[in-house]
Structures are given as structure tokens and as C-alpha cells.
């Protein structure tokens, strides 16, 4: 932990282990069992247990099974068990659509006036994410050394904390205003000083409520907002992928699927061109 795993990853693994142990105790009335006893029925019963007795959502059940599957696959690969009980097993996470703010909603958030300076700061960091596509941890770790001058413009050049993939993004007027607003907080070269993720997440809900936004919005939704807005404005998906720091453009294509405005603009453009090309033709 702290090297190639985050603390939240450790928590998820421990939670999954506890669920397996409780399932074995509940279903088999035992405290442990050999991996040689694992069967496809064990996996199916485990899923049923998580769904009915634990009442977990499908996405959480998928996560629990993936951790168990990883351990079982390693055992099979190392010759500890002769067969893989997960071979014919499949479960979909059925994740919800990615939440994001529309251009109109983002304008409401940007222009809302807060009397509480703490709420204003929470809002400003979220807006900064929306205009730079940085994750919260990348904003938290952003230093003055990461902001460089290229041909008279300010750019952020760094590597993503999660994947260590290099990214670069040009600072537009809004994020530049935010950086300038909080210069007094800069400490140890940190652009926004020290921030606590969990406390700011709680306050972000208050911010969205004050702005009349009923969506469930997190800081990560700021990245979604950037991606959907950039694609709807015609930014090439390769460039969006580069800014987001994705390792695979397939990940970025998820946003293209949910950007109906872009689809509408593209079809309108195609329609205008076809209408101009076929306007003098009559159906036979």
C-alpha cells in the first residue's frame, strides 16, 4: 500500500475477503474450505448470497466477485487447483450512466455566489476539474512547477497519479482565475494548499444543492463534464483522450456514446451537406 496500491484498494480487498468468509459460515456452516472444493455452484450461490442476504447493488456484487476471481485464477495458474470454477461464469457490473454537468448547468455553478468562503472554494476546485480534466488527486498534488509557459500561454504538464501517464492541458481563462484567486493558500509549492478529499466531497453535495443541481455529482464527474463538453464542441476524441490521460482510447469512447448533443450536431452537419448535394435531384 502506498507503492502500487491505494488505501481504498486494501479496504475493498479486505471487505471482499470478509464477505467470502461470512458466506462460507452462513452457507456451509464452516469457518474455511479448500479451494479444491470450489465449484461453479459455489460462485453462483455466493452471488445469490450477496444479492439477497446482504442486499448489495449489482455493481458492488461484481466488484466482490472480481476480487475472488483474481485469487482463484492465480491459484489455478499456479497449479493449486485443476480447474477454474469461474470459467463459465459471467456477471455484468451494470453501472449507471456517468453523471456530468451540461454546459448550462456548469454556467449556473460557475456564476452562483456563495456567502460561505469554504463552499466557494469547494465549488472552485470542482470547476477547475471541469476545465482541466484533472482528477482530484492530481489537483491536490498540483504544484507551481507543473505550470509552465509555452508560447505565452500557461499549460499544466504532469503525469496522472493513477496511471503515471503524461498529460498536458492548456489553462483557459476560468482555471487561471481560480489559480490567481487562491495564491494566498499556496504552501510547499502546492497550487491550492492542502485539501482533504472526503470533507470536500461532503461539501460538494451542499454546493450542488445550492445551485439547484439534483444530479449525484462527485469531483470525478468534473472529468466526465470536461470530456462530454469537449466532444460536443467538436474536439477530436484523440485529443480528449490525451488530455484525460487515458491509457486506451476505448475508455474515452464511453463519453462519445453519451454525448447526444454531439451526435445531433454531427447528423445536422451531414444533413446540411447532403441536402446541398442532392437539392437539384428529384425522386424517380
MARTORRO-398967 format. One line per 4 residues: number of its first residue (from 1); their letters; for each residue x, y, z of C-alpha. Coordinates in steps of 0.001 Angstrom, whole numbers. Layout:
// residues N
NUM = A = X:Y:Z  ...
//
This chain:
// residues 284
1 = XXXX = 0:0:0  1310:3409:-982  3539:1845:-3662  1281:245:-6248
5 = XXXX = -1998:86:-4269  -4112:2779:-2644  -5588:2526:856  -9070:2278:-690
9 = XXXX = -7935:-786:-2668  -6807:-2504:524  -10173:-1724:2126  -12039:-3227:-867
13 = XXXX = -9950:-6415:-745  -10488:-6822:2991  -14219:-6226:2585  -14392:-8861:-154
17 = XXXX = -12468:-11371:1975  -14868:-10784:4870  -17874:-11371:2592  -16448:-14699:1395
21 = XXXX = -15769:-15791:4989  -19283:-14840:6100  -20776:-16657:3107  -18889:-19881:3905
25 = XXXX = -20039:-19657:7528  -23654:-18964:6539  -23979:-21391:3621  -21699:-24271:4636
29 = XXXX = -21655:-23844:8437  -17878:-23889:8366  -15086:-21430:9002  -12989:-22385:5981
33 = XXXX = -12835:-24663:2958  -10277:-25857:442  -10010:-24276:-2987  -10259:-27815:-4372
37 = XXXX = -13889:-27754:-3231  -14729:-24669:-5294  -17343:-25297:-7982  -19368:-23079:-10331
41 = XXXX = -22286:-23594:-7910  -20190:-22023:-5128  -19784:-18874:-7251  -23484:-18723:-8157
45 = XXXX = -24532:-19233:-4530  -22088:-16527:-3442  -23701:-14080:-5873  -27175:-15025:-4608
49 = XXXX = -25992:-14524:-1014  -24618:-11066:-1761  -27827:-10095:-3536  -30444:-11497:-1151
53 = XXXX = -28936:-11727:2321  -26535:-8792:2008  -28746:-6711:-279  -25816:-5345:-2266
57 = XXXX = -26196:-3498:-5554  -25158:-5247:-8766  -22042:-3127:-9227  -20834:-3966:-5707
61 = XXXX = -21543:-7679:-6240  -19486:-7549:-9440  -16596:-5953:-7546  -16690:-8569:-4777
65 = XXXX = -16689:-11399:-7354  -13795:-9874:-9296  -11558:-9880:-6210  -12460:-13515:-5507
69 = XXXX = -11986:-14383:-9175  -8490:-12866:-9128  -7394:-15067:-6225  -8937:-18203:-7763
73 = XXXX = -7337:-17540:-11162  -3950:-17132:-9510  -4422:-20443:-7719  -5367:-22156:-10987
77 = XXXX = -2432:-20583:-12837  -32:-21797:-10129  -1392:-25329:-10300  -3115:-25288:-6898
81 = XXXX = -6484:-26274:-8377  -7060:-28404:-11514  -9922:-26361:-12951  -11158:-22786:-12938
85 = XXXX = -14672:-22602:-11431  -15042:-19119:-12922  -14522:-20418:-16489  -18198:-20239:-17494
89 = XXXX = -19181:-17529:-15029  -20040:-14009:-16121  -21605:-11106:-14302  -22016:-7587:-15631
93 = XXXX = -21482:-4586:-13338  -24460:-2811:-14952  -23017:516:-13877  -25120:3652:-14031
97 = XXXX = -24620:6204:-16772  -21769:8522:-15966  -23075:11723:-14438  -21857:15024:-15853
101 = XXXX = -22928:18635:-15955  -24304:20148:-19131  -22936:23461:-20373  -25957:25253:-18913
105 = XXXX = -25602:23563:-15521  -21893:24342:-15421  -22639:28027:-16070  -25071:28016:-13131
109 = XXXX = -22401:26542:-10847  -19737:28976:-12053  -21881:32088:-11526  -23541:31117:-8214
113 = XXXX = -22473:33402:-5379  -21673:31764:-2028  -21532:33656:1245  -19536:30801:2773
117 = XXXX = -15922:31007:1552  -15415:27279:2205  -18293:26351:-117  -16948:28786:-2709
121 = XXXX = -13550:27043:-2529  -15156:23596:-2937  -17088:24894:-5947  -13998:26493:-7475
125 = XXXX = -11967:23270:-7258  -14813:21382:-8947  -14974:23988:-11720  -11182:23738:-12069
129 = XXXX = -11590:19988:-12661  -14302:20650:-15267  -11987:22949:-17234  -8757:20938:-16901
133 = XXXX = -9960:17281:-16677  -7610:16644:-13747  -8676:14134:-11111  -8977:15399:-7537
137 = XXXX = -5695:13774:-6503  -3936:15434:-9449  -5364:18814:-8413  -4347:18156:-4833
141 = XXXX = -779:17334:-5905  -579:20156:-8474  2477:22330:-7875  3682:25592:-9327
145 = XXXX = 6421:23585:-11072  3734:21788:-13116  2518:25082:-14590  4777:26160:-17440
149 = XXXX = 4748:28923:-20022  4591:27762:-23653  4479:30433:-26372  2916:32912:-23970
153 = XXXX = 224:30520:-22686  63:28699:-19366  0:24887:-19523  -184:22129:-16936
157 = XXXX = 2339:19414:-17725  2475:16445:-15397  1743:12733:-15013  -1500:11215:-13790
161 = XXXX = -1219:9961:-10228  -3291:6864:-11025  -1561:5604:-14174  1662:7650:-14347
165 = XXXX = 633:8566:-17907  1922:12017:-19030  -730:14612:-19804  -780:18250:-20762
169 = XXXX = -3614:20735:-20755  -3779:24394:-21664  -5131:26625:-18918  -8152:28584:-20067
173 = XXXX = -9363:31850:-18537  -11588:30307:-15843  -8961:27987:-14279  -6406:30809:-14452
177 = XXXX = -8803:32999:-12456  -9170:30218:-9875  -5406:29765:-9517  -4953:33513:-9044
181 = XXXX = -7810:33654:-6501  -6101:31187:-4164  -2484:32268:-4405  -2607:33044:-697
185 = XXXX = -3166:29329:52  -50:28130:-1757  2180:26107:550  5197:23926:-290
189 = XXXX = 4594:24833:-3956  1090:23301:-3830  -1135:25484:-6020  -4210:25126:-3775
193 = XXXX = -2567:24279:-481  -3565:21186:1476  -7007:19673:821  -8986:16800:2317
197 = XXXX = -10906:14777:-261  -13665:13406:1962  -14567:16663:3678  -14681:18443:330
201 = XXXX = -16865:15703:-1182  -19442:16208:1569  -19458:19960:974  -19733:19445:-2788
205 = XXXX = -23201:17960:-2249  -24192:21161:-448  -22770:23194:-3323  -24811:21316:-5923
209 = XXXX = -27984:21615:-3859  -27449:25368:-3514  -27062:25602:-7291  -30248:23629:-7897
213 = XXXX = -28405:20634:-9374  -30284:17422:-8494  -27722:15029:-10010  -25394:12988:-7810
217 = XXXX = -22170:14834:-8548  -18662:13984:-7354  -15321:15558:-8232  -14744:12772:-10737
221 = XXXX = -17876:13947:-12552  -15882:17063:-13395  -13720:14931:-15687  -16869:13487:-17256
225 = XXXX = -18171:17022:-17759  -14965:18087:-19487  -15000:15074:-21801  -18647:15386:-22848
229 = XXXX = -18387:19158:-23293  -15168:18880:-25314  -16630:16212:-27614  -19872:18147:-28081
233 = XXXX = -17807:21175:-29151  -16063:19105:-31820  -12732:18388:-30110  -11210:15228:-31668
237 = XXXX = -11544:12205:-29428  -7787:11540:-29709  -7081:14953:-28177  -9680:14432:-25438
241 = XXXX = -8070:11081:-24625  -4645:12738:-24401  -5906:15434:-22031  -7677:12894:-19824
245 = XXXX = -4513:10802:-19650  -6284:7607:-20704  -4127:4597:-21486  -6666:3353:-24047
249 = XXXX = -8866:5439:-26345  -11649:2871:-25841  -12092:4370:-22364  -12616:7796:-23902
253 = XXXX = -15148:6437:-26380  -17533:5851:-23475  -18099:9594:-23369  -18852:9742:-27082
257 = XXXX = -21733:7323:-26535  -23455:9577:-24009  -22947:12864:-25831  -26265:13142:-27665
261 = XXXX = -25585:16795:-28464  -22512:15844:-30458  -24494:13195:-32319  -27149:15789:-33102
265 = XXXX = -24536:18278:-34338  -22794:15651:-36470  -26052:14487:-38073  -27152:18079:-38680
269 = XXXX = -23839:18804:-40394  -24189:15660:-42510  -27789:16560:-43346  -26832:20045:-44483
273 = XXXX = -24115:18679:-46749  -26381:16001:-48227  -29190:18490:-48749  -26818:20768:-50638
277 = XXXX = -25576:17867:-52754  -28995:16378:-53547  -31126:19543:-53709  -31492:19525:-57519
281 = XXXX = -32431:15842:-57718  -35976:14514:-57840  -37093:11052:-56845  -37715:8775:-59817
//
